Amino acid sequence: MTDPTGFEFRKSSYSGATGECIEVARNITGVVALRDSKNPAGPVLTVPALAWSAFVAGIRRSAFPHT
């Protein structure tokens, strides 16, 4: 789905039917955008692509404690 900013958002195929998901856009070089799937017209959080990659890598190696 493309929004007026040019981001093409998608959500995981693992998302449930409850709609409590985030959508991620990675189609613009150097930036990753995130938004709430329940509110596509709401605010968009943007982060540098390198920071997003480091965050995802940390999740994959369980670098963040579960509380």
N, CA, C and O atoms as a DFTB+ gen file, in Angstrom:
268 C
 N C O
     1  1       0.846      -1.164       0.000
     2  2       0.000       0.000       0.000
     3  2       0.898       1.236       0.000
     4  3       1.780       1.353       0.851
     5  1       0.690       2.150      -0.931
     6  2       1.482       3.376      -1.012
     7  2       0.698       4.524      -0.386
     8  3      -0.494       4.680      -0.649
     9  1       1.352       5.312       0.427
    10  2       0.686       6.476       0.997
    11  2       1.264       7.736       0.359
    12  3       2.203       7.642      -0.431
    13  1       0.721       8.923       0.684
    14  2       1.169      10.153       0.020
    15  2       2.646      10.481       0.201
    16  3       3.200      11.243      -0.590
    17  1       3.298       9.927       1.222
    18  2       4.718      10.212       1.438
    19  2       5.609       9.391       0.516
    20  3       6.814       9.633       0.441
    21  1       5.028       8.426      -0.182
    22  2       5.807       7.555      -1.057
    23  2       6.205       6.240      -0.416
    24  3       6.762       5.369      -1.084
    25  1       5.928       6.084       0.868
    26  2       6.240       4.819       1.524
    27  2       5.282       3.731       1.054
    28  3       4.087       3.975       0.891
    29  1       5.803       2.551       0.842
    30  2       4.987       1.391       0.483
    31  2       4.974       0.445       1.679
    32  3       5.895      -0.350       1.869
    33  1       3.928       0.543       2.471
    34  2       3.830      -0.216       3.710
    35  2       3.343      -1.635       3.463
    36  3       2.540      -1.902       2.569
    37  1       3.864      -2.533       4.292
    38  2       3.381      -3.915       4.287
    39  2       3.439      -4.428       5.716
    40  3       4.195      -3.925       6.546
    41  1       2.628      -5.434       5.980
    42  2       2.709      -6.069       7.292
    43  2       3.012      -7.539       7.106
    44  3       2.809      -8.101       6.029
    45  1       3.489      -8.140       8.142
    46  2       3.924      -9.528       8.102
    47  2       2.782     -10.464       7.744
    48  3       1.633     -10.247       8.131
    49  1       3.113     -11.491       7.010
    50  2       2.124     -12.531       6.714
    51  2       1.786     -13.325       7.976
    52  3       0.808     -14.073       7.994
    53  1       2.583     -13.167       9.023
    54  2       2.322     -13.828      10.298
    55  2       1.338     -13.039      11.161
    56  3       0.958     -13.500      12.238
    57  1       0.924     -11.863      10.707
    58  2      -0.005     -11.036      11.470
    59  2      -1.338     -11.749      11.626
    60  3      -1.826     -12.403      10.704
    61  1      -1.905     -11.611      12.791
    62  2      -3.200     -12.229      13.042
    63  2      -4.345     -11.376      12.519
    64  3      -4.129     -10.288      11.985
    65  1      -5.533     -11.867      12.672
    66  2      -6.722     -11.175      12.183
    67  2      -7.185     -10.065      13.119
    68  3      -8.126      -9.342      12.794
    69  1      -6.541      -9.917      14.278
    70  2      -6.973      -8.915      15.250
    71  2      -6.600      -7.499      14.847
    72  3      -7.149      -6.545      15.398
    73  1      -5.691      -7.337      13.908
    74  2      -5.317      -6.014      13.429
    75  2      -4.349      -5.272      14.319
    76  3      -4.128      -4.077      14.124
    77  1      -3.769      -5.945      15.285
    78  2      -2.815      -5.299      16.190
    79  2      -1.407      -5.502      15.664
    80  3      -0.631      -6.290      16.205
    81  1      -1.092      -4.781      14.606
    82  2       0.180      -4.993      13.913
    83  2       0.836      -3.657      13.590
    84  3       0.203      -2.601      13.623
    85  1       2.100      -3.737      13.283
    86  2       2.750      -2.583      12.686
    87  2       2.971      -2.890      11.216
    88  3       3.100      -4.047      10.815
    89  1       3.012      -1.840      10.431
    90  2       3.353      -1.962       9.025
    91  2       4.713      -1.312       8.837
    92  3       5.027      -0.307       9.475
    93  1       5.509      -1.888       7.967
    94  2       6.875      -1.422       7.740
    95  2       7.043      -1.078       6.268
    96  3       6.564      -1.798       5.392
    97  1       7.726       0.026       6.008
    98  2       8.056       0.419       4.636
    99  2       9.568       0.556       4.534
   100  3      10.198       1.254       5.328
   101  1      10.141      -0.125       3.537
   102  2      11.596      -0.081       3.345
   103  2      11.946       0.315       1.918
   104  3      13.065       0.062       1.471
   105  1      11.026       0.923       1.202
   106  2      11.242       1.200      -0.212
   107  2      11.990       2.499      -0.490
   108  3      12.327       2.764      -1.644
   109  1      12.259       3.306       0.509
   110  2      12.998       4.550       0.306
   111  2      14.389       4.371       0.897
   112  3      14.540       4.043       2.074
   113  1      15.388       4.587       0.078
   114  2      16.776       4.339       0.462
   115  2      17.151       5.090       1.736
   116  3      16.926       6.294       1.858
   117  1      17.726       4.352       2.678
   118  2      18.261       4.941       3.895
   119  2      17.271       5.154       5.021
   120  3      17.654       5.593       6.105
   121  1      15.991       4.846       4.781
   122  2      14.955       5.112       5.782
   123  2      14.023       3.910       5.897
   124  3      13.694       3.269       4.899
   125  1      13.607       3.616       7.118
   126  2      12.560       2.629       7.357
   127  2      11.434       3.372       8.071
   128  3      11.675       4.124       9.015
   129  1      10.209       3.152       7.613
   130  2       9.045       3.808       8.215
   131  2       8.159       2.756       8.866
   132  3       8.014       1.646       8.353
   133  1       7.570       3.115       9.996
   134  2       6.684       2.212      10.738
   135  2       5.391       2.951      11.062
   136  3       5.396       4.149      11.343
   137  1       4.288       2.213      11.019
   138  2       3.009       2.799      11.415
   139  2       2.098       1.707      11.967
   140  3       2.339       0.516      11.769
   141  1       1.056       2.135      12.657
   142  2       0.065       1.233      13.235
   143  2      -0.912       0.824      12.138
   144  3      -1.498       1.683      11.480
   145  1      -1.090      -0.469      11.937
   146  2      -1.979      -0.940      10.873
   147  2      -3.439      -0.562      11.125
   148  3      -4.227      -0.492      10.181
   149  1      -3.810      -0.318      12.383
   150  2      -5.182       0.084      12.688
   151  2      -5.445       1.538      12.331
   152  3      -6.600       1.954      12.237
   153  1      -4.383       2.316      12.132
   154  2      -4.532       3.747      11.876
   155  2      -3.586       4.177      10.760
   156  3      -2.617       4.888      11.026
   157  1      -3.838       3.766       9.520
   158  2      -2.920       4.086       8.429
   159  2      -2.755       5.578       8.167
   160  3      -1.752       5.990       7.585
   161  1      -3.716       6.390       8.583
   162  2      -3.596       7.835       8.397
   163  2      -2.908       8.503       9.583
   164  3      -2.711       9.718       9.582
   165  1      -2.543       7.722      10.587
   166  2      -1.922       8.259      11.790
   167  2      -0.442       8.548      11.604
   168  3       0.064       8.556      10.482
   169  1       0.243       8.783      12.707
   170  2       1.657       9.140      12.642
   171  2       2.522       8.006      12.096
   172  3       2.205       6.824      12.234
   173  1       3.615       8.410      11.476
   174  2       4.599       7.479      10.922
   175  2       5.922       7.734      11.628
   176  3       6.383       8.873      11.698
   177  1       6.527       6.684      12.146
   178  2       7.845       6.760      12.768
   179  2       8.872       6.390      11.713
   180  3       8.763       5.335      11.088
   181  1       9.868       7.240      11.507
   182  2      10.939       6.909      10.569
   183  2      12.246       6.773      11.335
   184  3      12.523       7.533      12.264
   185  1      13.036       5.800      10.933
   186  2      14.341       5.556      11.540
   187  2      15.350       5.310      10.429
   188  3      14.980       4.847       9.350
   189  1      16.619       5.613      10.679
   190  2      17.633       5.287       9.674
   191  2      17.663       3.779       9.416
   192  3      17.523       2.983      10.344
   193  1      17.842       3.404       8.180
   194  2      17.847       1.984       7.807
   195  2      18.915       1.203       8.565
   196  3      18.685       0.053       8.937
   197  1      20.078       1.808       8.798
   198  2      21.135       1.106       9.543
   199  2      20.712       0.833      10.983
   200  3      21.018      -0.226      11.529
   201  1      20.017       1.774      11.594
   202  2      19.533       1.571      12.963
   203  2      18.487       0.459      12.999
   204  3      18.485      -0.360      13.918
   205  1      17.606       0.427      12.010
   206  2      16.591      -0.631      11.936
   207  2      17.259      -1.992      11.776
   208  3      16.871      -2.958      12.433
   209  1      18.254      -2.068      10.911
   210  2      18.963      -3.336      10.700
   211  2      19.627      -3.812      11.984
   212  3      19.601      -5.003      12.293
   213  1      20.224      -2.884      12.736
   214  2      20.861      -3.247      14.005
   215  2      19.815      -3.722      15.016
   216  3      20.063      -4.673      15.758
   217  1      18.660      -3.077      15.052
   218  2      17.576      -3.475      15.947
   219  2      17.091      -4.885      15.621
   220  3      16.950      -5.717      16.517
   221  1      16.840      -5.153      14.354
   222  2      16.371      -6.481      13.939
   223  2      17.428      -7.544      14.238
   224  3      17.097      -8.642      14.685
   225  1      18.697      -7.221      13.991
   226  2      19.773      -8.174      14.294
   227  2      19.811      -8.478      15.789
   228  3      20.033      -9.622      16.187
   229  1      19.594      -7.456      16.619
   230  2      19.554      -7.659      18.064
   231  2      18.417      -8.571      18.486
   232  3      18.585      -9.413      19.369
   233  1      17.266      -8.406      17.862
   234  2      16.128      -9.288      18.160
   235  2      16.472     -10.722      17.787
   236  3      16.203     -11.649      18.551
   237  1      17.060     -10.901      16.631
   238  2      17.372     -12.251      16.158
   239  2      18.370     -12.967      17.055
   240  3      18.313     -14.189      17.188
   241  1      19.275     -12.233      17.667
   242  2      20.259     -12.887      18.539
   243  2      19.868     -12.787      20.015
   244  3      20.685     -13.054      20.896
   245  1      18.631     -12.406      20.277
   246  2      18.087     -12.314      21.643
   247  2      18.895     -11.376      22.522
   248  3      19.155     -11.684      23.685
   249  1      19.291     -10.238      21.978
   250  2      20.099      -9.279      22.716
   251  2      19.285      -8.461      23.715
   252  3      19.857      -7.797      24.580
   253  1      17.970      -8.501      23.606
   254  2      17.121      -7.706      24.485
   255  2      16.441      -8.627      25.494
   256  3      15.861      -9.643      25.111
   257  1      16.506      -8.283      26.776
   258  2      15.899      -9.155      27.786
   259  2      14.379      -9.159      27.671
   260  3      13.763      -8.139      27.360
   261  1      13.793     -10.310      27.924
   262  2      12.337     -10.427      27.973
   263  2      11.889     -10.127      29.387
   264  3      12.388     -10.722      30.342
   265  1      10.960      -9.216      29.521
   266  2      10.473      -8.879      30.869
   267  2       8.995      -9.121      30.982
   268  3       8.411      -8.894      32.042
